[in-house]
């Protein structure tokens, strides 16, 4: 072993200053240096605007892919603060766009997180060759420019403003990303999902990159998870759907609410989508409670109607999925997740709360709709016996 290899002291410790750490390892903050990471950049900027609308401070969010490769996110909220942030000499706008984890949300069930981990727009700034911000507030229009995480101009008053709101535009740094081409379809999928899960949300997505192929969609769904269920059903095999069961209810002990919509059809496929605070999940206590609640309600009803003999076992939670399409969404003040990507909800009290809510509502629906109930329960019972 060489003398250099033997020597191991403080001189071997590398200290990255400012935004160097983010720019050197961008995947830790936005997931990748490919199209997925670009998508997360959009979500990190749109996060605050979406929450302003959900809080009633604005009415809509407009996201535009511009011809020069940038993204513009605009809202009609009150406009970001331009006075000094508490304990900081910089304007609130500059603090939000240049300081890690700076934000304006209150947290809890009423806020949504669009991005991977909610790292904030300052990370987007650090990974962009250029960012601009325009604030329309109290009749005055303010602008500021940034590059690679730092302000390049002071916050400047440039004239009168009509209305209020904030517009932030950014251009991803080609020195960081393998591609700077955004996927319209991938952005639309996540934004549509978010609009389904939050009935008060109104988002538009516009693509102006190719003038001869420009397109725009408006995403607003007053019926919420019912609309989501219809959308999912339209993208499954053609079959005869049964009536939708949908409700929203507080979840005792967990400081939150559960909203579900589900129905069965004559097909064999199962499609169940679950969410926690509008984050897509692959499983967790909310989904377990949903399945167990259905199984308990169907078993009880089947025994009351003589569709199960005394010798038949109870219908298990793994036997209720044939032909089932469902959306299960919980919004909690203190969600707990397994792992850094927040894919599995782990709040233990949510399981019992969701199970009881689903069981109570489905039993009521089965009793109130005997003809439809017979079709649903018979399909589940026969499927369980075949298995």
C-alpha positions in Angstrom: 0.0 0.0 0.0 1.4 3.4 -1.0 2.0 6.1 1.5 -0.7 8.2 -0.1 -3.2 5.4 0.3 -2.2 4.9 4.0 -2.6 8.6 4.7 -6.2 9.4 5.6 -6.9 12.7 7.3 -9.1 15.8 7.1 -7.6 16.8 3.8 -9.6 14.0 2.2 -12.9 15.5 3.2 -14.6 17.4 0.3 -16.8 20.4 1.2 -19.2 21.5 -1.5 -20.2 25.2 -1.2 -23.6 26.8 -2.1 -25.5 24.8 -4.7 -22.6 22.6 -5.7 -24.0 19.6 -3.9 -27.3 19.8 -5.7 -25.7 20.3 -9.1 -23.2 17.5 -8.6 -25.9 15.0 -7.4 -29.2 16.2 -8.9 -30.8 12.8 -8.8 -30.9 13.0 -5.0 -33.2 16.0 -5.3 -35.3 15.5 -8.4 -34.9 11.8 -9.0 -32.9 11.7 -12.3 -31.2 13.8 -14.9 -33.6 12.5 -17.6 -37.2 13.3 -18.4 -38.4 12.1 -15.0 -36.3 14.7 -13.3 -37.5 17.4 -15.6 -41.1 16.5 -14.7 -40.3 16.8 -11.0 -38.8 20.3 -11.6 -42.2 21.4 -13.0 -44.0 20.0 -10.0 -41.7 21.6 -7.5 -42.4 25.1 -9.0 -46.2 24.4 -9.4 -46.6 23.1 -5.8 -47.0 26.5 -4.1 -49.4 27.7 -6.8 -51.6 24.7 -6.5 -51.8 25.0 -2.8 -52.8 28.7 -3.1 -55.8 27.6 -5.2 -56.7 24.8 -2.8 -56.6 27.3 0.1 -58.9 29.7 -1.8 -56.2 32.3 -2.4 -56.4 31.8 -6.2 -58.7 30.2 -8.8 -56.4 28.6 -11.3 -52.9 27.5 -12.3 -51.5 27.7 -15.9 -48.5 25.8 -16.9 -46.9 26.5 -20.4 -44.1 24.7 -22.2 -42.5 27.6 -24.2 -40.9 27.6 -27.6 -37.4 28.3 -26.2 -37.4 25.2 -24.0 -38.6 26.7 -20.8 -41.6 26.2 -18.5 -43.8 29.0 -17.3 -46.0 28.5 -14.2 -48.6 31.2 -13.5 -51.3 31.7 -11.0 -53.8 34.4 -10.0 -53.2 34.2 -6.3 -52.3 37.2 -4.1 -48.7 37.2 -5.3 -45.7 36.0 -3.4 -44.4 38.3 -0.6 -41.9 40.8 -1.7 -41.1 42.2 1.8 -38.2 40.7 3.9 -38.7 37.2 5.2 -38.7 36.8 9.0 -35.1 36.6 10.2 -33.7 37.3 6.7 -32.5 40.4 5.0 -33.7 39.2 1.5 -37.2 39.6 0.1 -39.6 36.7 0.7 -39.6 35.9 -3.0 -35.8 35.7 -3.2 -35.7 33.5 0.0 -38.2 31.1 -1.5 -36.2 30.8 -4.8 -32.7 30.7 -3.4 -32.9 28.8 0.0 -33.3 25.1 0.4 -36.6 23.9 1.8 -38.1 27.5 2.1 -41.8 27.4 1.6 -45.1 29.0 2.3 -47.4 26.0 2.9 -48.9 25.2 6.3 -48.6 21.4 5.9 -51.2 18.8 6.9 -54.1 17.4 5.0 -54.9 20.6 3.2 -51.6 20.9 1.4 -50.5 18.7 -1.5 -46.9 17.8 -2.5 -46.5 17.4 -6.3 -42.8 16.7 -6.4 -40.7 13.8 -5.3 -40.0 15.0 -1.8 -41.1 18.6 -1.7 -37.5 20.0 -1.9 -38.9 23.3 -3.2 -38.4 25.7 -6.1 -34.9 26.8 -5.0 -33.6 23.4 -6.1 -35.2 24.0 -9.5 -33.4 27.3 -9.6 -30.1 25.6 -8.8 -30.6 23.2 -11.7 -31.7 25.8 -14.2 -29.4 28.0 -16.4 -32.0 30.8 -15.9 -35.1 31.5 -13.9 -37.4 34.6 -13.9 -40.0 35.6 -11.4 -42.8 38.1 -11.8 -45.0 39.1 -8.9 -48.2 41.2 -9.3 -49.2 42.4 -5.9 -51.2 45.3 -4.5 -51.2 47.0 -7.9 -47.5 46.8 -8.5 -45.5 44.5 -10.8 -42.1 43.2 -9.5 -39.5 41.1 -11.4 -36.3 39.4 -10.5 -33.8 37.1 -12.5 -31.8 34.2 -11.3 -29.2 31.7 -12.6 -28.1 28.4 -11.2 -29.5 29.1 -7.8 -28.6 32.7 -7.1 -30.2 36.0 -7.9 -28.5 37.9 -10.7 -30.6 41.1 -10.4 -32.3 42.8 -7.4 -36.0 42.6 -7.0 -37.2 45.5 -9.1 -40.5 47.4 -9.4 -41.3 47.7 -13.1 -44.7 49.3 -13.2 -48.3 48.9 -12.5 -50.0 45.5 -12.4 -53.5 44.5 -13.3 -54.8 41.8 -11.0 -52.5 39.8 -8.8 -50.5 36.6 -9.0 -47.1 35.0 -9.5 -45.4 33.8 -12.7 -42.2 31.8 -12.5 -40.3 30.6 -15.6 -37.3 28.4 -15.7 -35.0 26.8 -18.3 -33.3 23.5 -17.3 -29.5 23.5 -17.5 -28.2 21.3 -20.3 -25.0 20.9 -18.4 -27.0 19.0 -15.7 -29.7 17.1 -17.6 -29.2 14.5 -20.3 -32.3 15.9 -22.0 -34.2 19.1 -21.7 -37.3 17.9 -23.6 -40.4 17.8 -21.4 -43.1 15.1 -21.9 -46.5 16.8 -22.3 -48.3 13.5 -21.8 -46.4 12.6 -18.6 -47.1 16.1 -17.1 -50.8 15.8 -18.1 -51.2 12.4 -16.4 -50.0 13.7 -13.0 -51.8 17.0 -13.2 -55.0 15.3 -14.2 -54.6 12.9 -11.3 -54.2 15.8 -9.0 -57.2 17.6 -10.3 -59.3 14.4 -9.8 -58.2 14.2 -6.2 -58.9 17.9 -5.3 -62.3 19.1 -6.6 -61.5 22.8 -6.2 -58.4 22.7 -8.5 -58.4 24.2 -12.0 -55.1 23.6 -14.0 -54.4 24.2 -17.6 -51.4 22.8 -19.5 -50.3 24.3 -22.8 -47.6 23.3 -25.2 -46.3 26.1 -27.5 -43.0 24.4 -28.4 -44.1 23.7 -32.0 -46.4 26.4 -33.4 -48.0 24.1 -35.9 -48.7 21.4 -33.3 -49.7 23.5 -30.2 -52.1 21.9 -27.8 -53.8 22.7 -24.5 -55.9 20.9 -21.9 -57.9 22.2 -19.0 -58.1 19.9 -16.0 -61.0 20.5 -13.6 -63.2 17.8 -12.2 -66.1 18.9 -9.9 -67.1 15.3 -9.1 -63.7 14.4 -7.9 -63.1 10.7 -7.4 -66.3 9.8 -9.3 -64.8 11.5 -12.3 -61.6 9.7 -11.7 -63.4 6.4 -11.6 -65.2 7.1 -14.9 -61.8 8.0 -16.4 -60.3 4.7 -15.3 -63.3 2.7 -16.4 -63.0 4.3 -19.9 -59.5 2.9 -20.2 -60.2 -0.7 -19.2 -61.7 -3.5 -21.2 -65.3 -2.9 -22.5 -67.7 -4.4 -20.0 -71.0 -3.8 -18.3 -70.4 -1.5 -15.3 -72.4 -1.6 -12.1 -73.4 1.5 -10.1 -70.7 3.6 -8.5 -70.3 3.5 -4.7 -68.7 6.8 -3.5 -68.4 8.7 -0.2 -66.2 10.9 1.9 -65.9 10.5 5.7 -63.7 11.5 8.6 -61.3 8.9 9.8 -61.5 8.7 13.6 -58.2 8.9 15.6 -56.1 9.7 12.5 -56.9 13.4 12.0 -57.9 13.0 8.4 -60.6 12.1 5.9 -61.0 9.2 3.5 -62.6 9.5 0.0 -63.4 6.4 -2.0 -65.2 5.6 -5.2 -65.5 2.1 -6.5 -67.6 -0.2 -8.6 -67.5 -3.7 -10.2 -68.0 -4.6 -13.8 -68.5 -7.9 -15.6 -64.8 -8.1 -16.6 -62.1 -10.0 -14.6 -59.5 -7.2 -14.4 -58.9 -5.3 -11.2 -57.7 -1.6 -11.2 -57.3 0.0 -7.8 -55.5 3.3 -7.4 -54.5 4.6 -3.9 -53.3 8.0 -2.7 -52.2 9.6 0.6 -52.3 13.4 0.6 -52.6 13.3 -3.2 -49.4 11.2 -3.5 -49.7 8.0 -5.5 -49.1 5.0 -3.3 -48.4 1.3 -4.1 -49.9 0.1 -0.8 -50.3 0.9 2.8 -52.7 0.9 5.7 -55.4 2.8 3.8 -55.5 0.2 1.0 -55.5 -2.7 3.4 -58.4 -1.1 5.3 -60.3 -0.5 2.1 -60.0 -4.2 1.0 -60.9 -5.5 4.5 -63.9 -3.2 4.7 -65.3 -4.5 1.4 -64.7 -8.1 2.4 -66.4 -7.7 5.7 -69.5 -6.0 4.2 -69.8 -8.5 1.4 -69.4 -11.5 3.7 -72.1 -10.2 6.2 -74.5 -9.4 3.4 -73.9 -12.8 1.6 -74.6 -14.7 4.8 -77.8 -12.7 5.5 -79.1 -13.5 2.0 -78.1 -17.1 2.1 -75.5 -16.7 -0.7 -72.9 -18.3 1.6 -73.6 -21.6 3.4 -72.6 -22.1 7.0 -69.7 -24.2 5.7 -68.4 -21.6 3.4 -65.5 -19.5 4.8 -65.6 -15.8 5.0 -64.6 -13.9 1.8 -61.1 -12.8 2.2 -59.8 -9.3 1.3 -57.8 -11.0 -1.6 -61.0 -12.3 -3.1 -62.9 -9.1 -3.8 -60.9 -7.7 -6.7 -62.3 -9.4 -9.7 -63.9 -6.7 -11.9 -63.2 -4.0 -9.3 -62.2 -0.5 -10.2 -61.5 1.8 -7.3 -59.9 5.1 -6.1 -58.9 5.3 -2.5 -57.7 8.6 -1.2 -56.8 9.7 2.4 -55.8 13.1 3.5 -54.1 13.2 6.9 -52.6 15.9 9.1 -49.6 13.7 10.0 -49.1 11.1 7.3 -46.3 8.5 7.9 -44.6 6.7 5.1 -42.2 3.8 4.6 -39.1 4.8 2.7 -37.9 8.1 1.2 -40.2 7.9 -1.9 -43.4 7.8 0.3 -44.9 4.9 -1.7 -46.4 3.0 1.3 -48.6 4.7 4.0 -47.9 3.3 7.4 -50.2 5.1 9.9 -51.6 2.2 11.9 -54.9 3.8 13.0 -55.8 4.6 9.3 -56.4 0.9 8.6 -59.2 0.5 11.2 -60.7 3.8 10.3 -60.9 3.2 6.6 -62.1 -0.4 7.1 -65.0 0.7 9.3 -66.0 3.6 7.0 -66.0 1.3 3.9 -67.8 -1.5 5.7 -70.5 0.8 7.0 -71.2 2.6 3.8 -71.1 -0.5 1.6 -73.4 -2.4 3.9 -75.9 0.5 3.7 -75.6 0.5 -0.1 -76.1 -3.2 -0.4 -79.2 -3.0 1.7 -80.6 -0.1 -0.2 -80.0 -1.6 -3.7 -80.9 -5.3 -3.4 -81.0 -5.9 -7.2 -77.6 -4.4 -7.8 -76.3 -5.9 -4.6 -77.3 -9.4 -5.7 -75.2 -9.0 -8.9 -72.1 -7.7 -7.1 -72.2 -10.2 -4.3 -72.9 -13.2 -6.5 -70.0 -12.3 -8.7 -67.6 -12.0 -5.7 -68.9 -15.2 -4.1 -68.7 -17.2 -7.4 -65.2 -15.9 -8.0 -64.1 -16.8 -4.5 -65.4 -20.4 -4.9 -63.6 -20.7 -8.3 -60.4 -19.7 -6.6 
